[in-house]
């Protein structure tokens, strides 16, 4: 029964100390704190039994609780968002855990459902994520937009901030895939991932999913529902606000 309490848990890691955008989780987007926007979207998931915000800051926790959400305090010295997710589910019986990045206010809840459903249907797959084809050269060249190359079986071959695949020759039927900020883990895969030391590829690209790939963990890359903009800068926040206000008009 998928409705077993705590079986599929969504965790939103959220911390204040973003170097490029201090105080980002509480930044107001059309009058609502960023972290609350992410929380509201995640709570629309049909397949999640529980949604948690994992934070190290009481100000974030207070805003989440005011919005009717559940906040879990986690240590501030954790090395990555994935470690924060693992810490948040330590006391639960979660079998499938979905990490929705705390700076993804436009993430379609259908992507959460898609990842949970894929992991439930494919017990041999330890990890899953979502991506969408892109063709705008400026977006493809942007190092803040993470690209992924998929194998014929749908698994991730590599993630990079560089444009991949490199197009030495024109190959019209070959898409470039943009990775969206969401991961699904089987519980034991989450334990494995966070027990591994940071990998040189991960450190070079500043992409923690490369730790899992380098260790041989298979990550399914599913076609995403819609697009999502990760808020890395105040300019990103303004772009998201324009989209939200336009949709509300």
Number of C-alpha atoms within 10 A of each C-alpha: 5 13 10 11 14 19 20 28 24 32 30 29 27 27 24 17 14 13 10 10 14 14 13 24 24 19 17 16 20 16 9 13 20 22 28 26 23 23 26 17 18 28 18 15 20 12 21 24 17 19 25 22 30 27 25 21 18 12 13 24 21 14 17 23 13 11 15 12 18 17 25 21 16 20 14 13 9 12 11 12 21 23 19 28 27 21 17 24 20 11 8 11 14 20 17 25 29 28 25 30 22 27 24 24 27 19 25 19 20 18 24 29 18 21 27 29 15 17 21 16 10 10 10 10 18 19 27 24 27 24 26 20 16 15 11 9 9 9 15 20 15 13 14 14 20 23 28 27 21 20 12 8 8 15 19 23 17 16 24 23 18 17 21 19 15 8 9 6 6 7 8 6 6 10 15 21 25 27 25 25 19 21 25 28 25 23 21 11 19 20 15 13 21 20 10 11 8 17 18 12 17 18 12 10 15 13 16 19 19 24 20 21 19 15 12 9 18 19 23 24 25 20 16 22 16 13 15 20 17 19 23 16 14 14 10 14 22 15 13 21 18 14 13 15 11 9 8 7 5
